[in-house]
Amino acid sequence: MADRLTVGLVGCGRWGRHILRDLVSLGCDVPVATKSSESRKYASEGGASMIVDGHEQLPELDGVVVATPTDTHASVIEAVLERGVPVYSEKPLTCDAASAARLASAAPERLFVMDKWRYHPGVEMLARIARGEELGPVLGLRTTRVQWGNPHPDVDTSWIFAPHDLSIALEVLGDVPLARSAVAEVLDGRVTGLVGLLGEDPWLAIEVSSRFTEYRREIRLHCRDGVAILNDGYSEHLSVLRDEGGRSLKASEPELRPIEGELPLLRELRAFVEHLKGGPPPRSSAAEGALIVRRIAELRTLAGLDEGGLT
């Protein structure tokens, strides 16, 4: 293997351009496969070594990153796996449980999912609190991910937002528990919100919506002796509040723990690049990615929706 890795990028849209930026910053040669004039402009400005229309035109590669629309993941991943090199796909792995399971079975050691929140230093702090039982046994985890609008025309809010929160559960709780109940908000045939409850001990409660004027990303770890809170993805501190028996109407003064480190996207791409050099595999595995897809499908079914797609 050459000293400089060649990592193919399939897709270079609004998010893919950031992937390109970080791969280039990590010293990779990055040929890009993309078609639209806007994405080709992103690729050119971002330092792509080559721009082609299709993944089959890419040169010999050490690895592949897939950043195409969600509804194309299954077909694109299946095709690039034929190259025999590691593949890192943007979340979710796919938008239906059957194709996700098929891909995970086909390439369990070569296919990985880009769950960037698992690389967030604040989420890692929550995981350490949970696993070390610093605040006593874990009762549950609650996540809120809301904003106005969903810029993805291919799939609805449940497939864009919920994968993040289920991957956070995987990192903090060590598992994504079985879905128990869910309710969805559907507007003009399109899912705009989903509230779901998974597991019991510990439980996981998620709320995602594209109809909130407030932009909010909150993660709350509830334990017997207190609560640890990450208020936003860009928060500089993790808040830890200790329970004083539950009888006080005023919360204790929170302990603010500094959050430091690289941005999650750069960290997860660094992990993939190091894996291509012989290091350990990145988070998440294909099996974990397929589990997240299956749990979203379960939540959608409980909410009376089709398993995948827009409704």
C-alpha positions in Angstrom: 0.0 0.0 0.0 1.3 3.4 -0.9 2.1 6.0 1.8 -0.7 8.2 0.6 -4.0 6.5 0.6 -6.5 6.8 -2.2 -10.0 7.0 -0.8 -12.9 7.2 -3.3 -15.8 9.5 -2.4 -19.2 8.6 -4.0 -21.4 11.6 -3.7 -20.3 15.2 -2.9 -23.4 17.2 -2.0 -24.0 19.5 0.9 -22.6 17.0 3.4 -20.2 15.1 1.1 -18.2 18.3 0.6 -17.3 18.3 4.3 -16.3 14.7 4.0 -14.0 15.6 1.1 -12.5 18.5 3.1 -11.6 16.3 6.0 -10.3 13.4 3.9 -8.0 15.9 2.1 -6.9 17.3 5.4 -6.0 13.8 6.6 -3.6 13.5 3.6 -5.7 11.3 1.4 -5.9 11.4 -2.4 -9.7 11.7 -3.0 -11.2 11.0 -6.4 -14.9 11.8 -6.5 -17.8 10.2 -8.3 -20.7 12.6 -8.6 -23.0 13.9 -11.3 -24.8 17.2 -10.6 -23.2 20.5 -11.5 -23.4 21.7 -7.9 -21.7 18.7 -6.4 -19.0 18.7 -9.1 -18.4 22.3 -8.2 -18.1 21.3 -4.5 -15.6 18.5 -5.5 -13.5 20.8 -7.6 -13.3 23.5 -4.9 -12.7 20.9 -2.2 -9.5 19.4 -3.8 -10.8 16.3 -5.5 -8.0 14.6 -7.4 -10.4 13.4 -10.1 -14.1 14.0 -10.8 -16.1 11.3 -12.7 -19.8 10.6 -13.2 -20.0 7.1 -11.8 -18.3 5.0 -9.1 -17.3 2.4 -11.7 -15.0 5.1 -13.3 -13.0 5.6 -10.1 -9.4 4.3 -10.2 -7.9 1.6 -7.9 -8.8 2.5 -4.3 -7.7 1.7 -0.8 -11.2 2.4 0.6 -14.6 4.0 -0.4 -16.8 6.5 1.4 -20.5 6.6 0.3 -22.3 9.9 0.7 -25.1 9.6 -1.8 -28.9 10.1 -1.0 -30.2 7.6 1.6 -32.5 5.9 -0.9 -29.5 5.0 -3.1 -27.3 3.6 -0.3 -28.3 0.0 -0.8 -27.5 -0.1 -4.5 -24.4 2.0 -4.3 -22.9 0.1 -1.4 -23.6 -3.2 -3.0 -21.8 -2.1 -6.2 -18.7 -0.6 -4.5 -18.3 -3.6 -2.2 -17.3 -5.5 -5.4 -14.0 -3.7 -5.3 -13.0 -5.7 -2.2 -11.9 -2.7 -0.1 -13.4 -1.3 3.1 -16.5 0.8 2.6 -17.6 3.6 5.0 -21.2 4.7 4.4 -23.0 7.7 5.7 -25.9 6.9 8.0 -28.3 5.2 7.8 -26.9 2.1 6.2 -30.1 1.8 4.1 -33.8 2.8 4.6 -35.2 -0.7 4.8 -34.4 -3.6 7.1 -34.1 -6.3 4.5 -31.4 -4.6 2.4 -29.5 -3.5 5.5 -29.4 -7.1 6.8 -28.3 -8.4 3.4 -25.4 -6.0 3.2 -24.3 -6.6 6.8 -24.3 -10.3 6.0 -22.4 -9.9 2.7 -19.6 -7.8 4.2 -19.5 -8.0 8.0 -15.8 -7.1 8.2 -15.5 -4.5 5.4 -18.6 -2.4 5.7 -19.0 0.4 8.3 -21.5 3.2 9.0 -20.6 6.8 9.7 -22.4 7.5 13.0 -20.7 10.7 13.9 -22.4 11.2 17.2 -20.6 8.1 18.5 -17.4 10.2 18.1 -18.8 13.3 19.9 -16.6 13.9 23.0 -19.8 14.8 25.0 -21.5 11.5 24.1 -18.4 9.6 25.0 -18.5 11.4 28.4 -22.1 10.3 28.9 -21.0 6.7 28.0 -18.3 6.7 30.7 -20.8 8.0 33.3 -23.3 5.3 32.3 -20.9 2.4 32.2 -19.0 3.4 35.4 -22.4 4.0 37.2 -21.0 7.3 38.5 -24.6 8.5 39.1 -25.8 5.1 40.0 -27.5 2.6 37.7 -28.9 3.9 34.4 -32.6 4.4 34.3 -32.9 5.6 30.7 -31.8 7.9 27.9 -33.8 10.7 26.4 -33.0 12.5 23.1 -34.6 15.4 21.4 -33.7 16.3 17.8 -36.0 19.0 16.3 -35.8 21.8 13.8 -37.8 23.4 11.0 -37.7 21.6 7.7 -36.1 18.5 6.2 -33.8 19.3 3.2 -33.7 15.7 2.1 -36.3 14.9 -0.6 -35.6 11.2 -0.8 -36.6 10.1 2.7 -38.6 11.5 5.6 -37.6 12.9 9.0 -37.5 9.5 10.7 -34.8 8.2 8.5 -32.7 11.5 8.6 -32.9 12.2 12.4 -33.6 9.0 14.3 -30.4 7.2 13.1 -28.3 9.7 15.1 -30.2 9.1 18.3 -30.2 5.4 18.1 -26.5 5.4 17.5 -26.1 7.6 20.6 -28.0 4.9 22.5 -25.6 2.3 21.1 -22.6 4.3 22.4 -24.1 5.2 25.8 -26.2 2.2 26.6 -24.2 -0.4 24.7 -27.3 -1.5 22.7 -30.4 -0.2 20.9 -33.3 -1.8 22.8 -36.4 -3.3 21.2 -39.0 -0.7 20.1 -42.1 -0.7 22.3 -44.4 2.1 21.1 -44.3 5.1 18.7 -46.5 7.8 17.3 -45.9 9.8 14.1 -46.9 13.2 12.8 -47.8 12.9 9.1 -48.4 16.0 7.0 -49.6 15.7 3.3 -48.5 12.1 3.3 -45.0 12.8 4.6 -43.7 12.0 8.1 -42.6 15.2 9.8 -42.2 13.9 13.4 -41.8 10.7 15.4 -41.9 10.0 19.1 -40.7 6.6 20.1 -40.1 4.5 23.3 -37.7 1.6 23.2 -36.7 -0.9 25.9 -37.5 -0.9 29.6 -34.5 -1.2 31.8 -32.9 1.0 30.7 -35.4 2.7 28.5 -34.8 5.0 25.5 -37.1 7.8 24.5 -36.6 9.7 21.3 -38.3 12.7 19.7 -37.5 13.8 16.2 -39.4 16.5 14.2 -39.0 18.9 11.3 -41.8 21.2 12.5 -40.2 23.0 15.4 -39.2 26.6 15.1 -36.6 25.9 17.7 -33.4 24.1 16.7 -32.5 21.7 19.5 -30.2 18.7 20.0 -30.4 17.5 23.6 -29.3 14.2 25.2 -30.3 13.4 28.8 -28.9 10.5 30.7 -31.2 9.6 33.6 -29.6 7.7 36.5 -30.7 6.8 40.0 -28.6 9.5 41.6 -28.7 12.2 39.0 -28.9 13.4 35.4 -26.2 14.2 32.9 -27.2 16.5 30.0 -25.6 17.4 26.7 -27.6 20.5 25.7 -26.4 20.8 22.1 -23.9 19.3 19.7 -21.7 22.4 20.0 -22.0 22.8 23.8 -18.7 23.5 25.6 -19.8 21.7 28.7 -21.6 18.6 29.9 -24.0 19.4 32.8 -24.2 17.0 35.7 -27.0 17.4 38.3 -27.1 15.2 41.4 -30.4 14.1 42.9 -31.1 15.2 46.5 -33.8 12.6 47.1 -36.3 14.1 44.6 -38.0 16.2 47.3 -36.5 19.6 46.4 -38.3 21.8 43.9 -35.1 23.5 42.9 -32.3 21.7 41.0 -28.9 21.5 42.5 -26.2 23.7 41.0 -25.0 21.8 37.9 -21.4 20.6 37.6 -20.1 21.8 34.3 -17.5 19.5 32.7 -15.6 20.9 29.8 -16.0 19.2 26.4 -12.8 19.2 24.3 -11.6 17.5 21.2 -11.8 17.4 17.4 -15.1 17.7 15.6 -16.9 14.3 15.3 -16.8 14.1 11.5 -13.0 14.5 11.4 -12.6 12.0 14.2 -14.7 9.3 12.5 -12.9 9.8 9.1 -9.5 9.7 10.9 -10.6 6.3 12.4 -11.5 5.0 8.9 -8.2 6.2 7.5 -6.2 4.6 10.3 -8.2 1.4 9.7 -7.1 1.4 6.1 -3.5 1.6 7.4 -4.0 -1.5 9.5 -5.6 -0.1 12.6 -8.8 -1.2 14.4 -12.2 -0.9 12.6 -14.2 2.3 13.1 -17.6 2.6 14.8 -20.2 1.5 13.7 -20.1 -2.1 12.2 -22.4 -3.2 9.5 -24.2 -5.3 12.0 -24.8 -2.3 14.2 -25.9 -0.2 11.3 -28.4 -2.9 10.3 -29.7 -3.1 13.9 -30.4 0.7 13.8 -32.2 0.4 10.5 -34.3 -2.5 12.0 -35.2 -0.5 15.1 -36.4 2.4 12.9 -38.5 0.1 10.9 -40.0 -1.3 14.1 -40.8 2.2 15.3 -42.4 3.1 12.0 -44.5 -0.1 12.0 -45.7 0.7 15.6 -46.7 4.2 14.4 -48.8 2.7 11.6 -46.3 3.6 8.8 -44.8 1.7 6.0 -41.4 0.3 7.0 -39.4 2.6 4.8 -39.6 5.6 2.5 -41.6 8.7 2.9 -44.7 7.4 4.7 
